[in-house]
Amino acid sequence: MLPYCKFFREMETIMHKILVADRVSASGIQVLEKNKEIQFVVEEGMSAEALKAAIPEFDGLIVRSSTRVTPDILSVADKLK
């Protein structure tokens, strides 16, 4: 590999897309905003069907107690880390 190729590969930023499905405190959102490797979407109050439709495109999911993550939802969440 040419040296400049390695340099550009190291500069690539891996973006992780996170779905925030429940209410998170302002300080929690600030933590996400400060991390340049995270892109996040806040979508509170999603139905189970909407969550199942959305989750395949996300690498992570943040929930608290309002959102139930069922085996059915996890079955389509292939990108979750």
C-alpha positions as CSV (number, residue, x, y, z in Angstrom):
1,M,0.0,0.0,0.0
2,L,1.3,3.4,-0.9
3,P,2.0,5.7,2.1
4,Y,-0.5,8.3,1.1
5,C,-3.2,5.7,0.8
6,K,-2.6,4.6,4.4
7,F,-2.7,8.3,5.5
8,F,-6.1,8.8,3.9
9,R,-7.5,5.5,5.3
10,E,-6.5,6.7,8.8
11,M,-8.3,10.0,8.2
12,E,-11.6,8.3,7.4
13,T,-14.1,8.7,10.1
14,I,-16.4,5.8,10.8
15,M,-19.8,7.2,11.5
16,H,-22.1,5.1,13.7
17,K,-25.8,5.9,13.3
18,I,-27.7,5.8,16.6
19,L,-31.5,5.8,17.1
20,V,-32.6,7.5,20.3
21,A,-36.1,6.1,20.8
22,D,-36.9,7.4,24.3
23,R,-36.4,10.7,26.2
24,V,-32.8,11.3,27.1
25,S,-31.5,14.1,29.3
26,A,-29.9,17.1,27.8
27,S,-26.5,16.0,29.2
28,G,-27.0,12.6,27.5
29,I,-27.7,14.4,24.1
30,Q,-24.6,16.6,24.7
31,V,-22.4,13.4,25.0
32,L,-23.7,12.2,21.7
33,E,-23.2,15.6,20.0
34,K,-19.6,15.8,21.2
35,N,-18.7,12.5,19.6
36,K,-17.8,13.1,16.0
37,E,-18.1,9.4,15.1
38,I,-21.8,9.4,16.0
39,Q,-24.7,10.5,13.9
40,F,-27.9,10.3,15.9
41,V,-31.7,10.6,15.3
42,V,-34.1,11.3,18.2
43,E,-37.5,9.7,17.5
44,E,-39.5,9.4,20.7
45,G,-42.8,7.5,20.9
46,M,-42.3,5.2,18.0
47,S,-44.8,2.3,17.6
48,A,-43.3,-1.2,17.5
49,E,-44.0,-1.4,13.8
50,A,-42.3,2.0,13.1
51,L,-39.3,0.9,15.2
52,K,-39.1,-2.4,13.4
53,A,-39.1,-0.6,10.0
54,A,-36.5,2.0,11.1
55,I,-34.0,-0.2,13.0
56,P,-32.3,-2.0,10.1
57,E,-30.4,1.2,9.2
58,F,-29.0,1.9,12.6
59,D,-25.8,0.7,14.3
60,G,-27.1,1.5,17.8
61,L,-30.3,2.0,19.8
62,I,-30.8,4.0,23.0
63,V,-33.9,3.3,24.9
64,R,-35.0,3.7,28.5
65,S,-38.2,2.2,29.9
66,S,-40.9,3.4,27.4
67,T,-39.7,1.5,24.3
68,R,-40.0,-2.3,24.4
69,V,-37.3,-4.0,22.2
70,T,-38.8,-7.4,21.4
71,P,-37.1,-10.4,19.7
72,D,-39.2,-9.5,16.6
73,I,-37.6,-6.1,16.4
74,L,-34.1,-7.5,17.1
75,S,-34.6,-10.0,14.3
76,V,-34.3,-7.2,11.7
77,A,-31.6,-5.2,13.5
78,D,-28.7,-6.7,11.6
79,K,-26.4,-3.6,12.0
80,L,-26.8,-3.2,15.8
81,K,-23.4,-3.5,17.6
